[in-house]
Amino acid sequence: MVKKSKRDYEAEITNKVIAQLEKGVAPWHKSWVGGISLALRENGQPYRGYNQFILSMSGYASPYWFTYKKATELGGQVRKGEKGTAIHFFKQLDIKDKATGEDTKIPLIKFYSVFNASQIDGLPEKFSPKPVERTEVERDAGAEEYIKNCGADIRHGGGKAFYSPSTDFIQLPDVDAFEDYTAYAGTAIHELAHWTGHKTRLARDLRNDFGSKDYAREELIAEGSACLICAHLGLEPDPREDHAAYLKEWLDVLKDDKTALRKAFAKAQKVVDFLDGLQQLATEKKVA
C-alpha cells in the first residue's frame, strides 16, 4: 500500500500568491477590497498575521470563522460539500538537546481547517452582522489620528516617499500630491512600517540594497503591515506606484522559500502590535 503523502498547505498558499503576482496582482492589496473587515474568531478577536492574510484572501463576505467543532457547539452545521480554509498554528517548543544538554527551541507548525459563517447553517444571528459603515471623512480622520499618534518624524515635500534609517525620518510628498487622503495614508503607513525597523524599535536589518532578496523581504513586511492596519482603519488604498517594480523581487523570494510569506506576516504582526501600542500610549497621555 502506498502511504499518502502529507499535504503541504504552506506550499499551496505560496503557489496561489505566486500565481497572482505573475498576473501583476499583489493579493495582500486585493484581499480586503470591498470588505474592509478583519477576519474574526467566534469570540470577536481578530486573527493575526499570516492567518489574517490567508482568510482575507478567501473572498467570503462574513468576518466570522469557526472550526467544525466550534460551529457544531454553537448550533451550526457546515453545509455538505463546503471546503474548509487551512490556517496555521505556530508554537516554539522548549526541548533539551541530548548531545549538549543545552536548552533549545524547535518550531511546531500545524495547519487546521476553519469555515466561514457563510458556509454554515443555523448559527446565532449575531454572526451575521450588518457592515459598519464609516464615511470617508470618518475614515480619513481615523487614519490621520493613527499616523499622528505614532510620533514619527514625518517631513513633506518632493516627489518621493521613503524612510531614511540613518537619519530616522520619513519623507512624503505633500498630501495634495496624492489622489486622495486614503492614498496618502496608505503610503504613510507603509513607511511607518519601515520606521519600526530602526535599531531603537524592532531592530530589523534595513541596510539592504535595492533588488536584493533581503530588500524584497523588508518590502513584504511593510506591505503586509500596511494592509493589516489599513483593513483595521477601513481604508482601501490602491497599490503604490512602485508596486510593479517589486513584483519580480517578491516572486523570486517566494519561489525560493515557501516560508517567506508566513515569516513576513509574522514580522508584519509585530509591526502592527508596536504601532498599536503607540496608539494606546497616545490615548493614555490624552486622558492623563
C-alpha positions in Angstrom: 0.0 0.0 0.0 1.3 3.4 -1.0 1.4 5.8 2.0 -0.4 9.0 1.3 2.0 12.0 1.4 1.4 14.8 3.9 -0.3 17.7 2.3 1.9 20.8 2.0 -0.5 23.6 2.8 2.2 26.2 3.1 3.4 25.5 -0.5 -0.2 25.6 -1.7 -0.8 29.0 -0.2 2.5 30.4 -1.5 1.8 29.0 -5.0 -1.6 30.8 -5.0 0.2 34.1 -4.2 2.8 33.4 -6.8 0.1 32.9 -9.4 -1.5 36.2 -8.5 1.9 38.0 -8.6 2.6 36.6 -12.0 -0.6 38.3 -13.2 0.6 41.6 -11.8 -1.7 41.5 -8.7 -0.4 41.7 -5.1 -3.1 39.7 -3.2 -2.5 41.5 0.1 -4.0 44.5 -1.6 -6.8 42.7 -3.3 -7.8 40.7 -0.2 -9.7 43.4 1.7 -11.1 45.4 -1.1 -14.9 45.7 -0.8 -15.0 44.0 2.6 -12.6 46.1 4.7 -13.2 43.7 7.6 -10.7 41.7 9.5 -11.3 38.0 9.9 -12.6 37.3 13.4 -12.8 34.2 15.7 -16.2 33.4 17.2 -15.3 35.5 20.3 -14.7 38.6 18.1 -11.0 38.5 18.4 -9.2 39.2 15.0 -6.9 36.5 13.6 -3.3 37.6 13.4 -0.6 38.0 10.8 -0.4 35.1 8.3 -3.7 33.7 9.3 -5.4 37.0 8.8 -3.9 37.2 5.3 -5.0 33.7 4.4 -8.6 34.2 5.5 -8.9 37.6 3.8 -7.8 36.0 0.6 -10.7 33.6 0.7 -13.2 36.1 -0.6 -16.1 35.4 1.9 -18.3 38.2 3.0 -18.7 37.3 6.6 -15.8 38.2 9.0 -16.5 35.2 11.3 -14.7 31.9 11.1 -15.1 28.6 13.0 -13.6 25.2 13.4 -16.1 22.4 12.6 -16.3 21.6 16.3 -17.0 25.1 17.4 -19.6 25.6 14.7 -21.4 22.5 16.0 -21.2 23.6 19.6 -22.9 26.9 18.6 -25.7 25.0 16.9 -24.5 25.4 13.4 -23.9 22.8 10.7 -21.3 23.2 7.9 -23.2 22.6 4.6 -22.5 19.5 2.7 -19.7 19.9 0.1 -18.2 23.0 1.7 -14.4 23.0 2.0 -12.5 24.5 4.9 -9.7 27.0 4.6 -6.4 25.9 6.1 -4.7 28.2 8.6 -1.7 27.5 10.8 -0.9 27.1 14.5 2.7 28.1 15.5 4.4 27.4 18.7 8.0 27.3 19.9 8.7 24.0 21.8 11.4 24.2 24.5 13.5 21.0 24.5 16.8 19.9 25.9 19.5 18.8 23.4 20.5 15.3 24.4 24.0 15.7 23.0 24.9 19.0 24.5 22.4 19.3 27.4 21.5 22.8 26.3 18.0 24.1 26.0 16.9 24.8 22.5 13.7 25.8 20.7 12.0 23.8 18.0 9.2 25.4 15.9 5.9 23.5 15.8 3.7 24.4 12.8 0.4 22.7 12.2 -2.4 23.5 9.8 -6.1 23.0 10.5 -9.3 23.9 8.8 -11.8 26.7 9.6 -15.1 27.6 7.9 -16.6 30.9 7.2 -20.0 31.8 8.7 -21.5 31.9 5.2 -20.6 28.2 4.8 -22.6 27.3 7.9 -26.3 27.0 8.6 -28.0 27.5 11.9 -25.5 29.9 13.6 -26.9 32.5 16.0 -27.9 35.8 14.4 -25.0 37.7 15.9 -22.7 36.0 13.5 -24.4 37.7 10.6 -23.8 41.4 11.5 -24.5 44.3 9.2 -21.3 46.0 7.9 -20.4 49.1 10.0 -20.4 52.0 7.5 -17.9 54.7 8.1 -18.0 57.9 6.0 -14.9 58.9 4.1 -14.4 61.8 6.5 -14.5 59.5 9.5 -12.0 57.1 7.9 -9.6 59.8 6.9 -9.8 61.4 10.4 -9.1 58.0 12.0 -6.1 57.4 9.7 -4.8 60.9 10.4 -5.0 60.3 14.1 -3.3 56.9 13.8 -0.4 58.4 11.9 0.0 61.3 14.3 -0.1 59.1 17.3 3.0 57.1 16.1 5.1 60.2 16.8 7.5 59.6 13.8 9.4 62.5 12.2 7.5 62.9 9.0 8.6 65.5 6.5 6.8 66.6 3.4 7.9 67.8 0.0 9.4 66.5 -3.2 8.1 63.6 -5.3 9.3 60.5 -3.4 8.2 58.6 -0.4 10.9 56.8 1.7 12.2 56.1 5.2 15.8 57.0 6.0 17.2 54.6 8.6 20.4 56.6 9.0 18.7 59.8 10.0 15.4 58.2 11.2 12.8 60.3 9.4 10.1 59.6 6.8 9.8 61.7 3.7 6.5 62.0 1.9 5.2 64.2 -0.9 2.6 66.8 0.2 -0.9 65.5 0.8 -2.2 67.3 -2.2 0.2 65.4 -4.5 -1.9 62.2 -3.8 -5.1 61.3 -5.5 -6.9 61.4 -2.1 -6.1 61.2 1.6 -6.6 57.4 1.6 -3.7 57.1 -0.9 -1.6 59.4 1.3 -2.4 57.4 4.4 -1.6 54.1 2.8 1.8 55.4 1.8 2.5 56.9 5.2 1.6 53.7 7.0 3.8 51.7 4.6 6.8 54.0 5.5 5.9 53.8 9.2 6.2 50.0 8.9 9.8 50.5 7.7 10.3 53.1 10.5 9.6 50.4 13.1 12.6 48.5 11.9 15.0 51.1 13.4 17.5 49.8 15.9 15.8 51.6 18.7 12.4 49.9 17.9 12.0 46.4 16.4 15.6 46.3 15.2 15.3 44.8 11.7 18.3 45.0 9.4 17.4 47.8 7.0 20.8 48.0 5.3 19.7 46.2 2.2 20.4 47.0 -1.5 17.5 47.6 -3.8 16.9 44.5 -5.8 18.3 42.1 -3.2 16.2 39.4 -1.6 16.6 41.0 1.8 15.3 44.2 0.4 12.3 42.4 -1.1 11.6 40.7 2.3 11.5 44.0 4.1 9.1 45.3 1.5 6.9 42.3 2.0 6.9 43.1 5.8 5.9 46.7 5.1 3.3 45.7 2.5 1.7 43.2 4.9 1.8 45.7 7.9 0.2 48.4 5.9 -2.6 46.2 4.6 -3.4 44.8 8.1 -3.5 48.4 9.5 -5.5 49.8 6.6 -8.0 47.0 6.9 -8.5 47.9 10.6 -8.9 51.6 9.7 -11.4 50.8 6.9 -9.1 52.2 4.2 -8.8 50.9 0.6 -5.6 52.4 -0.7 -4.6 51.4 -4.3 -1.2 49.7 -4.8 1.7 52.1 -4.6 3.2 53.5 -7.8 6.4 51.4 -7.2 4.3 48.2 -6.8 5.3 46.9 -10.3 9.0 47.4 -9.5 8.8 44.9 -6.7 6.8 42.2 -8.4 9.9 40.3 -9.7 11.7 40.5 -6.4 8.7 39.2 -4.5 8.3 36.4 -7.0 12.0 35.4 -6.6 11.7 35.4 -2.8 8.6 33.3 -2.7 9.8 30.8 -5.4 13.0 30.4 -3.4 11.4 30.0 0.0 7.8 28.8 0.6 8.0 30.0 4.2 8.9 33.6 3.2 5.3 34.8 3.2 4.5 33.3 6.7 7.7 34.8 8.1 6.9 38.2 6.6 3.4 38.3 8.0 4.7 37.2 11.4 7.0 40.2 11.4 4.2 42.4 10.0 2.1 41.5 13.0 4.9 42.6 15.3 4.9 45.9 13.4 1.1 46.2 13.9 1.4 45.4 17.6 4.2 48.0 18.0 2.2 50.8 16.3 -1.0 49.8 18.1 1.0 50.1 21.3 1.9 53.7 20.4 -1.8 54.4 19.8 -2.5 53.2 23.4 0.2 55.4 24.8 -1.1 58.4 23.0 -4.6 57.7 24.3 -3.3 57.4 27.9 -1.5 60.7 27.6 -4.6 62.5 26.5 -6.6 61.0 29.4 -3.9 61.9 32.0 
